[in-house]
Amino acid sequence: MGPKSRDLLAAISDNDVSNEVFPFSASRLINIGHGEV
């Protein structure tokens, strides 16, 4: 929940983390590396 958190998630995940798909303060499972978090 920092100013660059969306940029960080986009860089390390194949999931779409745009604001339209993943709104502020939402939670869901995404893939990071070889795991789901």
mmCIF entry with sequence, helices, sheets and N, C-alpha, C, O atoms, coordinates in Angstrom:
data_MODEL
# 
_entry.id   MODEL 
# 
_entity.id                         1 
_entity.type                       polymer 
_entity.pdbx_number_of_molecules   1 
# 
_entity_poly.entity_id                      1 
_entity_poly.type                           'polypeptide(L)' 
_entity_poly.nstd_linkage                   no 
_entity_poly.nstd_monomer                   no 
_entity_poly.pdbx_seq_one_letter_code       MGPKSRDLLAAISDNDVSNEVFPFSASRLINIGHGEV 
_entity_poly.pdbx_seq_one_letter_code_can   MGPKSRDLLAAISDNDVSNEVFPFSASRLINIGHGEV 
_entity_poly.pdbx_strand_id                 A 
# 
loop_
_entity_poly_seq.entity_id 
_entity_poly_seq.num 
_entity_poly_seq.mon_id 
_entity_poly_seq.hetero 
1 1  MET n 
1 2  GLY n 
1 3  PRO n 
1 4  LYS n 
1 5  SER n 
1 6  ARG n 
1 7  ASP n 
1 8  LEU n 
1 9  LEU n 
1 10 ALA n 
1 11 ALA n 
1 12 ILE n 
1 13 SER n 
1 14 ASP n 
1 15 ASN n 
1 16 ASP n 
1 17 VAL n 
1 18 SER n 
1 19 ASN n 
1 20 GLU n 
1 21 VAL n 
1 22 PHE n 
1 23 PRO n 
1 24 PHE n 
1 25 SER n 
1 26 ALA n 
1 27 SER n 
1 28 ARG n 
1 29 LEU n 
1 30 ILE n 
1 31 ASN n 
1 32 ILE n 
1 33 GLY n 
1 34 HIS n 
1 35 GLY n 
1 36 GLU n 
1 37 VAL n 
# 
_struct_asym.id          A 
_struct_asym.entity_id   1 
# 
_struct_conf.conf_type_id            HELX_P 
_struct_conf.id                      HELX_P1 
_struct_conf.pdbx_PDB_helix_id       AA1 
_struct_conf.beg_label_comp_id       SER 
_struct_conf.beg_label_asym_id       A 
_struct_conf.beg_label_seq_id        5 
_struct_conf.pdbx_beg_PDB_ins_code   ? 
_struct_conf.end_label_comp_id       ILE 
_struct_conf.end_label_asym_id       A 
_struct_conf.end_label_seq_id        12 
_struct_conf.pdbx_end_PDB_ins_code   ? 
_struct_conf.beg_auth_comp_id        SER 
_struct_conf.beg_auth_asym_id        A 
_struct_conf.beg_auth_seq_id         5 
_struct_conf.end_auth_comp_id        ILE 
_struct_conf.end_auth_asym_id        A 
_struct_conf.end_auth_seq_id         12 
_struct_conf.pdbx_PDB_helix_class    1 
_struct_conf.details                 ? 
_struct_conf.pdbx_PDB_helix_length   8 
# 
_struct_conf_type.id          HELX_P 
_struct_conf_type.criteria    ? 
_struct_conf_type.reference   ? 
# 
_struct_sheet.id               AA1 
_struct_sheet.type             ? 
_struct_sheet.number_strands   2 
_struct_sheet.details          ? 
# 
_struct_sheet_order.sheet_id     AA1 
_struct_sheet_order.range_id_1   1 
_struct_sheet_order.range_id_2   2 
_struct_sheet_order.offset       ? 
_struct_sheet_order.sense        anti-parallel 
# 
loop_
_struct_sheet_range.sheet_id 
_struct_sheet_range.id 
_struct_sheet_range.beg_label_comp_id 
_struct_sheet_range.beg_label_asym_id 
_struct_sheet_range.beg_label_seq_id 
_struct_sheet_range.pdbx_beg_PDB_ins_code 
_struct_sheet_range.end_label_comp_id 
_struct_sheet_range.end_label_asym_id 
_struct_sheet_range.end_label_seq_id 
_struct_sheet_range.pdbx_end_PDB_ins_code 
_struct_sheet_range.beg_auth_comp_id 
_struct_sheet_range.beg_auth_asym_id 
_struct_sheet_range.beg_auth_seq_id 
_struct_sheet_range.end_auth_comp_id 
_struct_sheet_range.end_auth_asym_id 
_struct_sheet_range.end_auth_seq_id 
AA1 1 ASN A 31 ? ILE A 32 ? ASN A 31 ILE A 32 
AA1 2 GLY A 35 ? GLU A 36 ? GLY A 35 GLU A 36 
# 
loop_
_atom_site.group_PDB 
_atom_site.id 
_atom_site.type_symbol 
_atom_site.label_atom_id 
_atom_site.label_alt_id 
_atom_site.label_comp_id 
_atom_site.label_asym_id 
_atom_site.label_entity_id 
_atom_site.label_seq_id 
_atom_site.pdbx_PDB_ins_code 
_atom_site.Cartn_x 
_atom_site.Cartn_y 
_atom_site.Cartn_z 
_atom_site.occupancy 
_atom_site.B_iso_or_equiv 
_atom_site.pdbx_formal_charge 
_atom_site.auth_seq_id 
_atom_site.auth_comp_id 
_atom_site.auth_asym_id 
_atom_site.auth_atom_id 
_atom_site.pdbx_PDB_model_num 
ATOM 1   N N  . MET A 1 1  ? 0.821   -1.180  0.000   1.00 0.00 ? 1  MET A N  1 
ATOM 2   C CA . MET A 1 1  ? 0.000   0.000   0.000   1.00 0.00 ? 1  MET A CA 1 
ATOM 3   C C  . MET A 1 1  ? 0.870   1.249   0.000   1.00 0.00 ? 1  MET A C  1 
ATOM 4   O O  . MET A 1 1  ? 0.574   2.223   0.693   1.00 0.00 ? 1  MET A O  1 
ATOM 5   N N  . GLY A 1 2  ? 1.921   1.215   -0.765  1.00 0.00 ? 2  GLY A N  1 
ATOM 6   C CA . GLY A 1 2  ? 2.763   2.397   -0.906  1.00 0.00 ? 2  GLY A CA 1 
ATOM 7   C C  . GLY A 1 2  ? 2.606   2.999   -2.290  1.00 0.00 ? 2  GLY A C  1 
ATOM 8   O O  . GLY A 1 2  ? 1.898   2.446   -3.132  1.00 0.00 ? 2  GLY A O  1 
ATOM 9   N N  . PRO A 1 3  ? 3.256   4.118   -2.532  1.00 0.00 ? 3  PRO A N  1 
ATOM 10  C CA . PRO A 1 3  ? 3.086   4.822   -3.803  1.00 0.00 ? 3  PRO A CA 1 
ATOM 11  C C  . PRO A 1 3  ? 3.603   4.051   -5.015  1.00 0.00 ? 3  PRO A C  1 
ATOM 12  O O  . PRO A 1 3  ? 3.167   4.313   -6.135  1.00 0.00 ? 3  PRO A O  1 
ATOM 13  N N  . LYS A 1 4  ? 4.511   3.116   -4.817  1.00 0.00 ? 4  LYS A N  1 
ATOM 14  C CA . LYS A 1 4  ? 5.077   2.344   -5.932  1.00 0.00 ? 4  LYS A CA 1 
ATOM 15  C C  . LYS A 1 4  ? 4.687   0.868   -5.884  1.00 0.00 ? 4  LYS A C  1 
ATOM 16  O O  . LYS A 1 4  ? 5.238   0.064   -6.636  1.00 0.00 ? 4  LYS A O  1 
ATOM 17  N N  . SER A 1 5  ? 3.749   0.501   -5.016  1.00 0.00 ? 5  SER A N  1 
ATOM 18  C CA . SER A 1 5  ? 3.412   -0.915  -4.832  1.00 0.00 ? 5  SER A CA 1 
ATOM 19  C C  . SER A 1 5  ? 2.834   -1.553  -6.091  1.00 0.00 ? 5  SER A C  1 
ATOM 20  O O  . SER A 1 5  ? 3.146   -2.706  -6.390  1.00 0.00 ? 5  SER A O  1 
ATOM 21  N N  . ARG A 1 6  ? 2.009   -0.837  -6.826  1.00 0.00 ? 6  ARG A N  1 
ATOM 22  C CA . ARG A 1 6  ? 1.429   -1.382  -8.058  1.00 0.00 ? 6  ARG A CA 1 
ATOM 23  C C  . ARG A 1 6  ? 2.525   -1.624  -9.099  1.00 0.00 ? 6  ARG A C  1 
ATOM 24  O O  . ARG A 1 6  ? 2.505   -2.635  -9.801  1.00 0.00 ? 6  ARG A O  1 
ATOM 25  N N  . ASP A 1 7  ? 3.481   -0.693  -9.196  1.00 0.00 ? 7  ASP A N  1 
ATOM 26  C CA . ASP A 1 7  ? 4.607   -0.858  -10.122 1.00 0.00 ? 7  ASP A CA 1 
ATOM 27  C C  . ASP A 1 7  ? 5.448   -2.069  -9.742  1.00 0.00 ? 7  ASP A C  1 
ATOM 28  O O  . ASP A 1 7  ? 5.891   -2.820  -10.611 1.00 0.00 ? 7  ASP A O  1 
ATOM 29  N N  . LEU A 1 8  ? 5.665   -2.257  -8.453  1.00 0.00 ? 8  LEU A N  1 
ATOM 30  C CA . LEU A 1 8  ? 6.434   -3.407  -7.979  1.00 0.00 ? 8  LEU A CA 1 
ATOM 31  C C  . LEU A 1 8  ? 5.725   -4.710  -8.314  1.00 0.00 ? 8  LEU A C  1 
ATOM 32  O O  . LEU A 1 8  ? 6.348   -5.629  -8.846  1.00 0.00 ? 8  LEU A O  1 
ATOM 33  N N  . LEU A 1 9  ? 4.437   -4.807  -8.015  1.00 0.00 ? 9  LEU A N  1 
ATOM 34  C CA . LEU A 1 9  ? 3.681   -6.024  -8.326  1.00 0.00 ? 9  LEU A CA 1 
ATOM 35  C C  . LEU A 1 9  ? 3.668   -6.310  -9.825  1.00 0.00 ? 9  LEU A C  1 
ATOM 36  O O  . LEU A 1 9  ? 3.786   -7.466  -10.231 1.00 0.00 ? 9  LEU A O  1 
ATOM 37  N N  . ALA A 1 10 ? 3.529   -5.285  -10.642 1.00 0.00 ? 10 ALA A N  1 
ATOM 38  C CA . ALA A 1 10 ? 3.517   -5.470  -12.096 1.00 0.00 ? 10 ALA A CA 1 
ATOM 39  C C  . ALA A 1 10 ? 4.853   -6.015  -12.589 1.00 0.00 ? 10 ALA A C  1 
ATOM 40  O O  . ALA A 1 10 ? 4.893   -6.787  -13.548 1.00 0.00 ? 10 ALA A O  1 
ATOM 41  N N  . ALA A 1 11 ? 5.939   -5.621  -11.942 1.00 0.00 ? 11 ALA A N  1 
ATOM 42  C CA . ALA A 1 11 ? 7.269   -6.064  -12.355 1.00 0.00 ? 11 ALA A CA 1 
ATOM 43  C C  . ALA A 1 11 ? 7.553   -7.515  -11.983 1.00 0.00 ? 11 ALA A C  1 
ATOM 44  O O  . ALA A 1 11 ? 8.344   -8.173  -12.659 1.00 0.00 ? 11 ALA A O  1 
ATOM 45  N N  . ILE A 1 12 ? 6.932   -8.026  -10.932 1.00 0.00 ? 12 ILE A N  1 
ATOM 46  C CA . ILE A 1 12 ? 7.268   -9.377  -10.456 1.00 0.00 ? 12 ILE A CA 1 
ATOM 47  C C  . ILE A 1 12 ? 6.155   -10.397 -10.652 1.00 0.00 ? 12 ILE A C  1 
ATOM 48  O O  . ILE A 1 12 ? 6.311   -11.560 -10.278 1.00 0.00 ? 12 ILE A O  1 
ATOM 49  N N  . SER A 1 13 ? 5.038   -9.980  -11.232 1.00 0.00 ? 13 SER A N  1 
ATOM 50  C CA . SER A 1 13 ? 3.906   -10.890 -11.421 1.00 0.00 ? 13 SER A CA 1 
ATOM 51  C C  . SER A 1 13 ? 3.398   -10.825 -12.855 1.00 0.00 ? 13 SER A C  1 
ATOM 52  O O  . SER A 1 13 ? 3.472   -9.782  -13.505 1.00 0.00 ? 13 SER A O  1 
ATOM 53  N N  . ASP A 1 14 ? 2.885   -11.941 -13.337 1.00 0.00 ? 14 ASP A N  1 
ATOM 54  C CA . ASP A 1 14 ? 2.264   -11.972 -14.666 1.00 0.00 ? 14 ASP A CA 1 
ATOM 55  C C  . ASP A 1 14 ? 0.801   -11.547 -14.611 1.00 0.00 ? 14 ASP A C  1 
ATOM 56  O O  . ASP A 1 14 ? 0.175   -11.359 -15.654 1.00 0.00 ? 14 ASP A O  1 
ATOM 57  N N  . ASN A 1 15 ? 0.254   -11.394 -13.426 1.00 0.00 ? 15 ASN A N  1 
ATOM 58  C CA . ASN A 1 15 ? -1.142  -10.997 -13.278 1.00 0.00 ? 15 ASN A CA 1 
ATOM 59  C C  . ASN A 1 15 ? -1.334  -9.523  -13.608 1.00 0.00 ? 15 ASN A C  1 
ATOM 60  O O  . ASN A 1 15 ? -0.423  -8.714  -13.436 1.00 0.00 ? 15 ASN A O  1 
ATOM 61  N N  . ASP A 1 16 ? -2.520  -9.187  -14.080 1.00 0.00 ? 16 ASP A N  1 
ATOM 62  C CA . ASP A 1 16 ? -2.881  -7.796  -14.335 1.00 0.00 ? 16 ASP A CA 1 
ATOM 63  C C  . ASP A 1 16 ? -3.174  -7.132  -12.997 1.00 0.00 ? 16 ASP A C  1 
ATOM 64  O O  . ASP A 1 16 ? -4.098  -7.539  -12.292 1.00 0.00 ? 16 ASP A O  1 
ATOM 65  N N  . VAL A 1 17 ? -2.403  -6.123  -12.645 1.00 0.00 ? 17 VAL A N  1 
ATOM 66  C CA . VAL A 1 17 ? -2.616  -5.415  -11.388 1.00 0.00 ? 17 VAL A CA 1 
ATOM 67  C C  . VAL A 1 17 ? -3.049  -3.968  -11.636 1.00 0.00 ? 17 VAL A C  1 
ATOM 68  O O  . VAL A 1 17 ? -2.859  -3.096  -10.788 1.00 0.00 ? 17 VAL A O  1 
ATOM 69  N N  . SER A 1 18 ? -3.632  -3.731  -12.807 1.00 0.00 ? 18 SER A N  1 
ATOM 70  C CA . SER A 1 18 ? -4.124  -2.386  -13.113 1.00 0.00 ? 18 SER A CA 1 
ATOM 71  C C  . SER A 1 18 ? -5.247  -2.012  -12.158 1.00 0.00 ? 18 SER A C  1 
ATOM 72  O O  . SER A 1 18 ? -5.874  -2.887  -11.560 1.00 0.00 ? 18 SER A O  1 
ATOM 73  N N  . ASN A 1 19 ? -5.499  -0.735  -12.014 1.00 0.00 ? 19 ASN A N  1 
ATOM 74  C CA . ASN A 1 19 ? -6.529  -0.255  -11.090 1.00 0.00 ? 19 ASN A CA 1 
ATOM 75  C C  . ASN A 1 19 ? -7.917  -0.745  -11.481 1.00 0.00 ? 19 ASN A C  1 
ATOM 76  O O  . ASN A 1 19 ? -8.770  -0.921  -10.610 1.00 0.00 ? 19 ASN A O  1 
ATOM 77  N N  . GLU A 1 20 ? -8.163  -0.970  -12.761 1.00 0.00 ? 20 GLU A N  1 
ATOM 78  C CA . GLU A 1 20 ? -9.469  -1.453  -13.210 1.00 0.00 ? 20 GLU A CA 1 
ATOM 79  C C  . GLU A 1 20 ? -9.719  -2.888  -12.761 1.00 0.00 ? 20 GLU A C  1 
ATOM 80  O O  . GLU A 1 20 ? -10.840 -3.243  -12.398 1.00 0.00 ? 20 GLU A O  1 
ATOM 81  N N  . VAL A 1 21 ? -8.683  -3.705  -12.787 1.00 0.00 ? 21 VAL A N  1 
ATOM 82  C CA . VAL A 1 21 ? -8.814  -5.120  -12.446 1.00 0.00 ? 21 VAL A CA 1 
ATOM 83  C C  . VAL A 1 21 ? -8.555  -5.370  -10.954 1.00 0.00 ? 21 VAL A C  1 
ATOM 84  O O  . VAL A 1 21 ? -9.150  -6.265  -10.353 1.00 0.00 ? 21 VAL A O  1 
ATOM 85  N N  . PHE A 1 22 ? -7.668  -4.573  -10.375 1.00 0.00 ? 22 PHE A N  1 
ATOM 86  C CA . PHE A 1 22 ? -7.228  -4.769  -9.000  1.00 0.00 ? 22 PHE A CA 1 
ATOM 87  C C  . PHE A 1 22 ? -7.321  -3.425  -8.266  1.00 0.00 ? 22 PHE A C  1 
ATOM 88  O O  . PHE A 1 22 ? -6.302  -2.764  -8.062  1.00 0.00 ? 22 PHE A O  1 
ATOM 89  N N  . PRO A 1 23 ? -8.532  -3.016  -7.867  1.00 0.00 ? 23 PRO A N  1 
ATOM 90  C CA . PRO A 1 23 ? -8.721  -1.694  -7.266  1.00 0.00 ? 23 PRO A CA 1 
ATOM 91  C C  . PRO A 1 23 ? -7.976  -1.520  -5.940  1.00 0.00 ? 23 PRO A C  1 
ATOM 92  O O  . PRO A 1 23 ? -7.595  -2.495  -5.293  1.00 0.00 ? 23 PRO A O  1 
ATOM 93  N N  . PHE A 1 24 ? -7.778  -0.277  -5.557  1.00 0.00 ? 24 PHE A N  1 
ATOM 94  C CA . PHE A 1 24 ? -7.104  0.050   -4.302  1.00 0.00 ? 24 PHE A CA 1 
ATOM 95  C C  . PHE A 1 24 ? -7.747  -0.695  -3.137  1.00 0.00 ? 24 PHE A C  1 
ATOM 96  O O  . PHE A 1 24 ? -8.971  -0.758  -3.024  1.00 0.00 ? 24 PHE A O  1 
ATOM 97  N N  . SER A 1 25 ? -6.915  -1.249  -2.287  1.00 0.00 ? 25 SER A N  1 
ATOM 98  C CA . SER A 1 25 ? -7.312  -1.938  -1.061  1.00 0.00 ? 25 SER A CA 1 
ATOM 99  C C  . SER A 1 25 ? -8.002  -3.282  -1.312  1.00 0.00 ? 25 SER A C  1 
ATOM 100 O O  . SER A 1 25 ? -8.559  -3.869  -0.384  1.00 0.00 ? 25 SER A O  1 
ATOM 101 N N  . ALA A 1 26 ? -7.972  -3.773  -2.545  1.00 0.00 ? 26 ALA A N  1 
ATOM 102 C CA . ALA A 1 26 ? -8.536  -5.089  -2.847  1.00 0.00 ? 26 ALA A CA 1 
ATOM 103 C C  . ALA A 1 26 ? -7.520  -6.166  -2.474  1.00 0.00 ? 26 ALA A C  1 
ATOM 104 O O  . ALA A 1 26 ? -6.330  -5.884  -2.336  1.00 0.00 ? 26 ALA A O  1 
ATOM 105 N N  . SER A 1 27 ? -7.987  -7.379  -2.314  1.00 0.00 ? 27 SER A N  1 
ATOM 106 C CA . SER A 1 27 ? -7.081  -8.504  -2.086  1.00 0.00 ? 27 SER A CA 1 
ATOM 107 C C  . SER A 1 27 ? -7.523  -9.660  -2.965  1.00 0.00 ? 27 SER A C  1 
ATOM 108 O O  . SER A 1 27 ? -8.715  -9.880  -3.177  1.00 0.00 ? 27 SER A O  1 
ATOM 109 N N  . ARG A 1 28 ? -6.558  -10.383 -3.464  1.00 0.00 ? 28 ARG A N  1 
ATOM 110 C CA . ARG A 1 28 ? -6.810  -11.580 -4.260  1.00 0.00 ? 28 ARG A CA 1 
ATOM 111 C C  . ARG A 1 28 ? -5.515  -12.349 -4.405  1.00 0.00 ? 28 ARG A C  1 
ATOM 112 O O  . ARG A 1 28 ? -4.438  -11.820 -4.130  1.00 0.00 ? 28 ARG A O  1 
ATOM 113 N N  . LEU A 1 29 ? -5.614  -13.583 -4.833  1.00 0.00 ? 29 LEU A N  1 
ATOM 114 C CA . LEU A 1 29 ? -4.429  -14.405 -5.053  1.00 0.00 ? 29 LEU A CA 1 
ATOM 115 C C  . LEU A 1 29 ? -3.807  -14.037 -6.390  1.00 0.00 ? 29 LEU A C  1 
ATOM 116 O O  . LEU A 1 29 ? -4.500  -13.928 -7.401  1.00 0.00 ? 29 LEU A O  1 
ATOM 117 N N  . ILE A 1 30 ? -2.480  -13.845 -6.384  1.00 0.00 ? 30 ILE A N  1 
ATOM 118 C CA . ILE A 1 30 ? -1.745  -13.600 -7.623  1.00 0.00 ? 30 ILE A CA 1 
ATOM 119 C C  . ILE A 1 30 ? -0.499  -14.475 -7.616  1.00 0.00 ? 30 ILE A C  1 
ATOM 120 O O  . ILE A 1 30 ? -0.081  -14.960 -6.565  1.00 0.00 ? 30 ILE A O  1 
ATOM 121 N N  . ASN A 1 31 ? 0.084   -14.671 -8.773  1.00 0.00 ? 31 ASN A N  1 
ATOM 122 C CA . ASN A 1 31 ? 1.308   -15.452 -8.897  1.00 0.00 ? 31 ASN A CA 1 
ATOM 123 C C  . ASN A 1 31 ? 2.513   -14.530 -8.838  1.00 0.00 ? 31 ASN A C  1 
ATOM 124 O O  . ASN A 1 31 ? 2.591   -13.526 -9.546  1.00 0.00 ? 31 ASN A O  1 
ATOM 125 N N  . ILE A 1 32 ? 3.451   -14.898 -7.974  1.00 0.00 ? 32 ILE A N  1 
ATOM 126 C CA . ILE A 1 32 ? 4.735   -14.206 -7.891  1.00 0.00 ? 32 ILE A CA 1 
ATOM 127 C C  . ILE A 1 32 ? 5.795   -15.286 -7.927  1.00 0.00 ? 32 ILE A C  1 
ATOM 128 O O  . ILE A 1 32 ? 5.860   -16.138 -7.042  1.00 0.00 ? 32 ILE A O  1 
ATOM 129 N N  . GLY A 1 33 ? 6.624   -15.245 -8.954  1.00 0.00 ? 33 GLY A N  1 
ATOM 130 C CA . GLY A 1 33 ? 7.611   -16.298 -9.125  1.00 0.00 ? 33 GLY A CA 1 
ATOM 131 C C  . GLY A 1 33 ? 6.909   -17.612 -9.408  1.00 0.00 ? 33 GLY A C  1 
ATOM 132 O O  . GLY A 1 33 ? 6.110   -17.710 -10.340 1.00 0.00 ? 33 GLY A O  1 
ATOM 133 N N  . HIS A 1 34 ? 7.207   -18.618 -8.603  1.00 0.00 ? 34 HIS A N  1 
ATOM 134 C CA . HIS A 1 34 ? 6.603   -19.939 -8.794  1.00 0.00 ? 34 HIS A CA 1 
ATOM 135 C C  . HIS A 1 34 ? 5.488   -20.217 -7.797  1.00 0.00 ? 34 HIS A C  1 
ATOM 136 O O  . HIS A 1 34 ? 5.014   -21.348 -7.692  1.00 0.00 ? 34 HIS A O  1 
ATOM 137 N N  . GLY A 1 35 ? 5.073   -19.202 -7.073  1.00 0.00 ? 35 GLY A N  1 
ATOM 138 C CA . GLY A 1 35 ? 4.060   -19.420 -6.045  1.00 0.00 ? 35 GLY A CA 1 
ATOM 139 C C  . GLY A 1 35 ? 2.868   -18.502 -6.172  1.00 0.00 ? 35 GLY A C  1 
ATOM 140 O O  . GLY A 1 35 ? 2.915   -17.466 -6.836  1.00 0.00 ? 35 GLY A O  1 
ATOM 141 N N  . GLU A 1 36 ? 1.802   -18.909 -5.518  1.00 0.00 ? 36 GLU A N  1 
ATOM 142 C CA . GLU A 1 36 ? 0.588   -18.107 -5.466  1.00 0.00 ? 36 GLU A CA 1 
ATOM 143 C C  . GLU A 1 36 ? 0.521   -17.479 -4.080  1.00 0.00 ? 36 GLU A C  1 
ATOM 144 O O  . GLU A 1 36 ? 0.598   -18.174 -3.067  1.00 0.00 ? 36 GLU A O  1 
ATOM 145 N N  . VAL A 1 37 ? 0.378   -16.165 -4.046  1.00 0.00 ? 37 VAL A N  1 
ATOM 146 C CA . VAL A 1 37 ? 0.334   -15.461 -2.749  1.00 0.00 ? 37 VAL A CA 1 
ATOM 147 C C  . VAL A 1 37 ? -0.878  -14.573 -2.673  1.00 0.00 ? 37 VAL A C  1 
ATOM 148 O O  . VAL A 1 37 ? -1.089  -13.902 -1.663  1.00 0.00 ? 37 VAL A O  1 
# 
